[in-house]
Amino acid sequence: MLCTRRVAVDTTEAGDGEVSVSVVYDGRQMATRMDRVGQRYNVSFLPEGAGVYSIELQFADMDVPG
C-alpha cells in the first residue's frame, strides 16, 4: 500500500520569493499539494509505484539544486 509522501521546504533565510515545486515520475508531473505556514512549505504527493521520483524546486523563478 502506498502512502502520501511529504517534503518540507524552509525559506526563512532565503528572503522574498515564490516557491514552486514539481514532482516528476516516469516522465509525468504528479499532482501535488502545497501548504504554507509562514516561510515554511509542506509539499505532499501520492506515489504511483516504486521507482525514482524527481523533485524540482524553484524559488523566485530560479532553480534550486539538490
C-alpha positions in Angstrom: 0.0 0.0 0.0 1.4 3.4 -1.0 1.3 6.3 1.5 1.4 10.0 0.9 4.9 11.4 0.9 5.9 14.8 2.3 8.7 17.2 1.6 9.4 20.2 3.7 10.8 23.4 2.2 12.1 26.1 4.6 12.7 29.6 3.1 13.2 31.5 6.3 16.8 32.5 5.3 16.1 33.0 1.6 14.4 36.4 1.5 11.3 37.2 -0.5 10.2 35.0 -3.4 7.6 32.5 -4.6 8.1 28.7 -4.2 7.3 26.3 -7.0 7.6 22.5 -6.6 7.1 19.8 -9.2 7.3 16.0 -8.6 8.0 14.0 -11.7 7.7 10.2 -12.0 8.1 8.2 -15.2 8.2 11.4 -17.3 4.9 12.7 -15.9 4.3 15.5 -13.5 2.5 14.3 -10.4 -0.4 16.1 -8.6 1.0 17.8 -5.5 -0.5 19.8 -2.6 1.5 22.6 -1.0 0.6 24.1 2.3 2.3 27.3 3.5 3.0 28.1 7.2 4.9 31.4 7.4 8.1 30.8 5.4 7.8 27.0 5.5 6.1 24.9 2.9 4.9 21.3 3.2 4.6 19.6 -0.2 2.7 16.3 -0.4 2.1 13.8 -3.1 0.8 10.2 -3.5 3.4 7.9 -5.2 2.1 5.8 -8.1 4.6 3.0 -7.6 8.2 2.0 -6.9 10.8 4.0 -8.8 12.7 7.2 -9.0 10.9 10.4 -8.3 12.4 13.8 -9.3 11.5 16.8 -7.1 12.1 20.1 -8.9 12.2 23.2 -6.7 12.2 26.8 -7.8 12.5 29.9 -5.6 12.0 33.4 -7.0 12.0 31.9 -10.5 15.4 30.2 -10.0 16.1 26.5 -9.9 17.2 25.2 -6.5 19.8 22.4 -6.9 19.7 19.4 -4.6 
